[in-house]
Structures are given as structure tokens and as C-alpha cells.
Amino acid sequence: MARRHNLYLVANMADLQPCPSKTSPSSNCPSDGHWQFNTNVVFRSDGQLVARYHKQNLYFEEAFDTPPQPEIITFDTPFAGRFGLLTCFDILFHEPTITLVERGVRQLIFPTAWMNQLPLLDTIQFQRALSLGANVTLLAANIRNDQLIMTGSGIYTPFSATYHHAHRGDPEEGRLLVARVPVLDPLWVGQSMATEERVVMAESTLSMASGYCHQESCSDSSHPKTASAVSSSSPTFVSSMMYDPFTFVFLNETEGNLNVCDGTFCCHLKYRQLPQGSSKELYALGAFAGTHTVNGRYALQVCAVVRCAGLEASSCGQEVEEAETKMDFLLEGKFGTKYVYPSVLASHLVLEQPEHLQKTVDGRVTMKHSKMTGGLVTACLYGRMYHLDNE
């Protein structure tokens, strides 16, 4: 296929590999003397196999083995420079995803079989969030399986998103996504630009379009107006979201200024609701700092505004796909990690591009957004505390 159509092709498959001697205690060699890995393979345009990556972080995959060492795999192309490889659950972990990013890889390819997990980890929601938070291009191809709620693929850059999120019962089997995206590989950009002027233009385009704002453009004058009658010490409650005990506070007014903390980790929200329909919708601001332990173990700090499924506290954190209430907001937290992934998900699983994102050296992350095209389902700052995963 790659040779016939003169393209680079990435495919996911199984790879059977012989183990080293079973007498080696560190090899974890299965009894049949073979490992079987969940594998990405890359073929270049002449049909030559140029890369192979074995998935590191398995997710209920009894047929597969974890490779004895994490693999950091990249390949080079003549049209866009270097790409890195990861698979599905890998996207939530330091190896290989963050190691690739820290080594300067700005273009990632991501085959996945991801089950939608609202309200914080819907497929396209987190694909987009990683692209924004890590400042990378992500090419994500999800399998389509309605019974397992697996749907949602996209081509994401720090300043654009081309995606498709099929809904259960849609008759089509899939959709081909095509997008023209800028080259982010810094080595390729430096080598390929013919003139200094074009280099400067490309760099300025990337820096302006990345969504980050300077301090003055994120100043208080651009925030939603605060209702002084709303107390920032509103009563809190705990409700489960994504199997984690979030501390919540209700958005009881149409506009306001709220804070909520989980221990020493605090989230701040300045907001103005713009109700659209006659139905009453309840929203809450939640904070969580701790280790997620269900279906995987990883440390988090999360600030999230969510639409509750009903009008009672216990419904906050449940899965919701639709909303009518639009909202102008500024969401902020001070994180103990520089790896914070922002997302704004609107009704019917539509992504919104935040107007402003700001990260400061002391860990403060601010996301500002207004003029929503649909009702707000989730606004989230998802912080990954990779350094605490093993504690």
C-alpha cells in the first residue's frame, strides 16, 4: 500500500518475538519462549519497513506482553522531518509520550482503541488536550466499535483540530480525515526554509498561534465580570468523577467567582452563564489531587467545570453529552507539574479552542474562553503528576 500510493504508512498489529533464555530472571519470558507485543509498524513510500514500536502501557490486554524496556521510537520523513510513535493508553504516561516530547519530538502518531470516558477523557477531548498542553501535532486514529464506545479520531496541532466523533448508531463505518498542517519538527524547519525571512515568519506564526498569551493580554480587564454577591466560600461536597473523589462547589448564580480546594491544591473560576433554553442545568467546579487507581494507576491534579447529569449533588461527575448553557469563563489552578492538558468540550462532543492559555513558571495555568458555539459540557485543566506515579 505504501509503495503503490507513494506515502508513509503506520499500522497497528501484533508482533511475535522470541525471548532471551528463560533462565534469565529479568526477562519475564512466557512459558512458550515468545513475547507477543502490541506493535506499530511504519513503512516508507518505497515499501521499506523503517520503524517498529512495542506498546509500553497495556490496558486489559491479556494477549500482549509489556516490553522489558520502554521503547522510544522515532522515524524521519523527507516531507516533514521526525515523528514519534505511541499507542492508546501510552498517551497518559511519561514513557514513551513525555520522553519523546522532552527529546524535542513535536509530531506524534497515535493508533488507539479508546473507550470514550466522559466527562474528562473523551477520545477527541484528550487527543486535543495533549496537543495543546504538550505543544505538539498529534495524528490520532481510533478503532470504531460502537459496543465498546470506541469512536473519535483527529489531526491536531497546537492551533487547529480536524476530527470526527461518530455517535452510536451512525450507519457509516468511518471517515477519512485529511488536513494540511505546519511542520513542527524544529530541525526540519531550520534546514528546509530557503530564506531567513521565511524562517522568521514560520516561527512567529507558531508562537502566536499556540494559544498562549502574554500577561497583559490575559489581564483582569478581559475576564467575565464578577458578581460581588457570590461568595467564594460556598459550601463544598464530594462526588465521584472518573472514579475519583472530587471536591465540588455549585455554580449557583448566573455569574460569579468561585474557589474550591482538594487539600492544598486549589482551583479558581470566574464565570458568566448564558442560559439558552428553558431547561435548568446545574454546573459545578471540581478539584482533585491524588492518585487515580481504577483501571490504571496515575497521579493527577485536576480543575474541571462540569455540567451535572441532574439537579442533585450526586449527579455531578456523571457522563453528560449534551448541554444548552453557554459560558464565558476563566479557569485557573496552580499545579505541581508543567504537564497540564486543557480542554473545552461543548454539547454533542464538539471541541472548542480556548481563547487564551497561559502557563507561568510557578505552575499557574489559566484558561480563558468565551463566545461558545454550543452548551458547555466540560472545561478542564488535567494535570499529570508523572513524578508521583510510583508513590
C-alpha positions in Angstrom: 0.0 0.0 0.0 2.8 2.4 0.9 4.7 1.8 -2.3 1.6 1.8 -4.5 0.4 5.1 -3.2 3.8 6.7 -2.6 3.1 7.5 1.1 4.3 6.7 4.6 2.0 4.2 6.3 1.7 3.5 10.0 -0.2 0.4 11.0 -1.0 -1.4 14.3 -0.6 -5.1 14.6 0.7 -7.9 16.8 4.4 -8.8 16.8 5.7 -12.2 18.0 9.3 -12.2 19.3 11.5 -14.9 20.7 12.6 -14.3 24.3 16.1 -14.5 25.6 16.9 -17.5 27.8 14.1 -18.3 30.3 16.8 -18.8 32.9 17.2 -15.0 33.0 15.1 -13.8 35.9 14.8 -10.3 34.4 13.4 -11.4 31.1 9.8 -12.3 32.2 9.8 -14.7 29.3 6.4 -16.6 28.8 6.5 -20.3 29.0 6.3 -20.8 25.3 9.6 -18.8 24.8 7.9 -15.9 22.9 6.8 -12.4 23.7 3.7 -11.0 21.9 3.7 -7.2 21.7 1.0 -4.7 20.7 3.0 -3.1 17.8 3.1 -0.1 15.5 4.9 -0.6 12.2 6.0 2.2 9.8 6.5 1.7 6.1 8.1 4.5 4.0 6.9 5.4 0.4 9.1 2.7 -1.2 7.6 0.0 0.9 10.6 -0.4 3.3 9.9 -1.1 7.0 11.6 1.8 8.8 10.2 1.7 12.4 8.6 -0.7 14.9 7.3 0.3 18.3 6.1 -2.1 21.1 3.4 -0.6 23.3 4.6 0.0 26.9 1.4 0.7 28.9 -1.1 -2.1 28.4 -4.8 -1.8 29.2 -6.5 -5.1 29.9 -4.6 -6.8 27.0 -4.1 -10.4 28.2 -2.8 -11.4 24.7 0.1 -9.0 24.9 3.3 -8.6 27.0 5.0 -5.5 28.3 8.4 -5.0 26.6 11.3 -5.5 29.0 12.4 -1.9 28.4 10.4 1.2 27.4 11.0 1.9 23.7 11.4 5.5 22.4 10.9 5.1 18.7 11.0 7.8 16.0 11.3 7.9 12.2 12.2 10.6 9.7 10.4 11.7 6.6 11.6 13.8 3.7 8.4 15.9 3.8 8.0 16.8 7.5 11.0 15.6 9.5 10.7 13.5 12.6 7.7 11.7 14.0 7.4 9.7 17.3 5.2 6.6 18.0 2.9 5.8 20.8 -0.2 3.6 21.2 -3.5 4.1 23.1 -3.0 4.0 26.9 0.6 5.2 26.4 -0.8 8.8 26.0 -1.4 9.1 29.7 2.1 8.1 30.8 5.7 9.5 30.9 7.0 6.6 28.8 7.1 7.0 25.9 5.0 10.1 25.4 6.7 12.7 27.6 10.2 11.3 26.9 9.5 11.8 23.2 8.4 15.4 23.8 11.3 16.2 26.1 13.7 15.0 23.4 12.2 17.6 21.0 9.8 15.4 19.1 6.9 17.7 18.1 4.9 15.3 15.9 3.3 12.2 17.3 1.4 9.3 15.7 -1.2 7.6 17.8 -3.1 4.5 16.8 -5.7 3.7 19.5 -8.7 1.7 20.7 -10.0 4.2 23.2 -13.3 3.9 25.1 -14.9 7.3 25.5 -14.8 8.3 29.2 -16.8 11.5 29.9 -16.6 14.0 31.4 -12.8 14.2 31.3 -11.3 11.6 29.0 -13.5 11.5 25.9 -11.4 10.4 22.9 -11.2 13.7 20.9 -11.2 15.7 24.2 -7.9 14.3 25.4 -6.3 14.0 22.0 -6.9 17.7 21.6 -5.8 18.4 25.2 -2.4 16.6 24.7 -1.8 18.5 21.5 -2.4 21.9 23.3 -0.7 21.0 26.6 2.4 19.5 25.1 2.5 21.9 22.1 2.7 19.1 19.6 0.9 17.8 16.5 -1.0 14.5 17.2 -2.2 12.3 14.4 -4.8 10.0 16.1 -6.6 7.1 14.5 -9.2 5.3 16.8 -10.8 2.0 16.0 -14.6 2.0 15.5 -16.5 -0.2 17.9 -19.9 1.1 19.0 -20.4 -1.7 21.5 -17.3 -0.7 23.4 -18.0 3.0 22.9 -14.8 3.4 20.8 -15.0 6.3 18.3 -13.2 9.5 17.7 -10.1 10.4 15.7 -8.4 13.5 14.6 -5.5 15.5 13.3 -4.5 18.1 15.9 -1.9 20.9 16.0 -1.5 23.4 18.8 -3.8 25.8 16.9 -6.1 23.6 14.8 -8.2 20.5 15.1 -9.7 18.3 12.3 -11.6 15.5 13.9 -14.6 13.1 13.6 -16.5 11.7 16.5 -19.2 9.2 15.3 -22.2 8.7 17.5 -23.5 5.3 18.4 -25.9 4.1 15.7 -24.3 6.1 12.9 -24.5 3.9 9.8 -21.1 4.9 8.4 -18.2 2.7 9.2 -15.6 5.5 9.4 -14.3 8.7 7.8 -11.0 9.7 6.1 -9.6 12.8 7.7 -7.3 15.0 5.7 -5.7 18.2 6.9 -2.8 20.4 5.8 -0.7 21.1 8.9 2.6 23.0 9.5 5.8 21.2 10.1 6.7 21.4 13.8 10.0 19.5 13.8 12.5 22.3 14.6 15.4 20.6 12.8 13.4 20.2 9.6 12.1 23.7 9.7 15.6 25.1 10.2 17.0 23.1 7.3 14.2 23.5 4.8 13.4 27.2 4.8 15.1 28.8 1.9 15.4 32.3 3.3 15.9 33.8 6.7 12.7 35.8 6.2 10.6 32.6 5.8 12.2 31.1 8.9 11.2 34.2 11.0 7.7 34.2 9.5 7.2 30.5 10.4 8.5 30.9 13.9 6.3 33.9 14.6 3.2 32.1 13.2 3.8 29.2 15.5 4.3 31.3 18.6 1.3 33.5 18.0 -1.0 30.6 17.1 0.0 28.3 20.0 -2.8 29.9 22.1 -0.6 31.3 24.9 -1.0 34.9 25.8 1.3 37.4 27.4 0.5 38.7 30.9 -1.2 41.9 29.7 -3.5 40.2 27.2 -4.7 37.9 30.0 -5.2 40.8 32.3 -8.3 41.1 34.6 -10.0 43.5 32.3 -10.7 40.7 29.8 -12.2 38.4 32.4 -16.0 37.9 32.9 -17.3 40.5 35.3 -17.5 39.3 38.9 -20.8 39.2 40.9 -19.7 40.6 44.2 -22.8 38.9 45.9 -21.4 35.5 45.2 -19.3 34.2 48.0 -16.1 32.3 47.2 -16.6 30.2 50.3 -19.7 28.4 49.1 -20.3 25.0 50.7 -18.4 22.1 49.1 -19.4 18.5 48.6 -17.7 15.4 47.4 -18.9 13.4 44.4 -17.2 10.7 42.3 -16.0 11.7 38.9 -14.0 9.2 36.8 -13.8 7.0 40.0 -12.0 9.8 41.8 -13.4 11.7 44.8 -13.6 15.3 43.5 -14.4 18.2 45.9 -17.1 20.3 44.2 -18.8 23.6 44.6 -22.0 24.6 42.7 -22.3 27.4 40.3 -25.5 28.7 41.9 -25.6 32.1 40.2 -25.6 33.2 36.6 -22.2 34.8 37.2 -19.6 34.6 40.0 -16.2 34.0 41.4 -15.5 30.6 43.0 -12.7 28.7 44.6 -12.6 25.0 45.6 -9.7 23.0 47.0 -8.7 19.4 47.5 -6.2 19.6 50.3 -3.6 22.3 49.3 -4.5 22.1 45.6 -7.0 24.8 44.7 -8.9 25.8 41.6 -10.4 29.2 40.8 -13.3 30.0 38.4 -14.6 33.4 37.2 -17.7 32.8 35.1 -20.8 34.2 33.4 -23.5 31.8 32.3 -25.6 32.5 29.2 -28.6 30.2 29.5 -30.0 29.3 26.1 -33.1 27.1 26.7 -35.9 26.8 29.2 -34.4 23.7 31.0 -32.5 24.3 34.1 -28.9 23.0 34.1 -26.7 22.6 37.1 -22.9 23.1 36.9 -20.2 22.5 39.5 -16.5 23.4 39.8 -14.4 20.4 41.0 -10.9 19.8 42.2 -8.9 16.6 42.7 -5.4 15.9 43.7 -4.3 12.4 44.2 -3.6 9.1 42.6 -6.2 7.6 40.3 -6.3 3.8 40.9 -9.2 2.3 38.9 -8.3 0.7 35.5 -4.8 2.1 35.7 -2.7 4.0 38.3 -1.5 7.6 37.7 -1.2 10.7 39.8 -3.3 13.8 39.0 -4.2 17.4 39.8 -7.4 18.4 38.0 -9.5 21.5 37.8 -12.8 21.0 36.0 -16.1 22.7 35.4 -18.8 20.1 34.5 -22.5 20.0 33.7 -24.1 17.7 36.3 -26.3 15.0 34.9 -29.2 16.0 37.1 -30.1 18.6 39.7 -28.6 16.8 42.7 -25.0 16.8 44.0 -24.5 13.1 43.4 -25.1 13.6 39.6 -22.0 15.9 39.3 -19.3 13.9 37.7 -21.5 11.6 35.7 -21.4 11.2 32.0 -23.1 14.0 30.0 -23.0 14.6 26.3 -25.4 17.5 25.8 -25.8 21.0 27.3 -27.6 24.2 26.4 -25.9 26.6 28.8 -23.1 28.6 27.2 -20.5 30.1 29.5 -17.8 32.8 29.4 -15.1 31.7 31.9 -11.6 31.9 33.3 -10.4 28.7 34.9 -7.2 28.7 36.9 -5.1 26.4 39.0 -1.6 26.3 40.5 -0.1 22.9 39.5 2.8 20.9 40.8 3.6 19.9 37.3 4.3 21.6 34.0 2.3 18.9 32.2 -1.3 20.3 32.2 -3.7 19.4 29.4 -6.5 21.9 28.7 -9.9 21.0 27.1 -13.2 22.7 26.4 -15.9 20.2 25.3 -19.2 21.5 24.0 -22.6 19.8 23.5 -22.7 16.8 21.2 -19.0 16.2 21.6 -17.7 19.3 19.8 -14.3 20.7 20.6 -13.7 24.4 21.3 -10.4 26.2 21.0 -9.7 28.1 24.2 -9.2 31.8 23.6 -6.2 32.1 25.8 -3.9 29.7 27.6 -1.2 30.9 30.0 1.4 29.0 31.9 3.7 30.7 34.3 7.0 29.4 35.7 5.5 28.9 39.2 3.0 26.4 37.8 -0.1 28.6 37.5 -2.2 27.7 34.4 -5.0 29.9 33.2 -7.6 29.0 30.5 -9.9 31.7 29.3 -12.8 31.2 26.8 -16.0 33.0 25.6 -18.3 33.0 22.6 -19.0 29.3 22.8 -20.7 27.7 19.8 -22.6 25.2 22.0 -23.5 24.5 25.5 -20.6 23.7 27.9 -20.2 20.0 28.8 -16.7 20.2 30.4 -13.9 22.8 30.8 -10.8 21.1 32.2 -7.2 21.6 33.2 -5.9 18.0 33.5 -2.5 17.9 35.3 -0.4 14.8 35.2 1.9 14.4 38.2 4.2 11.8 36.4 6.8 12.1 39.2 4.3 10.7 41.8 3.1 7.7 39.8 5.1 5.2 41.7 4.5 6.5 45.2 
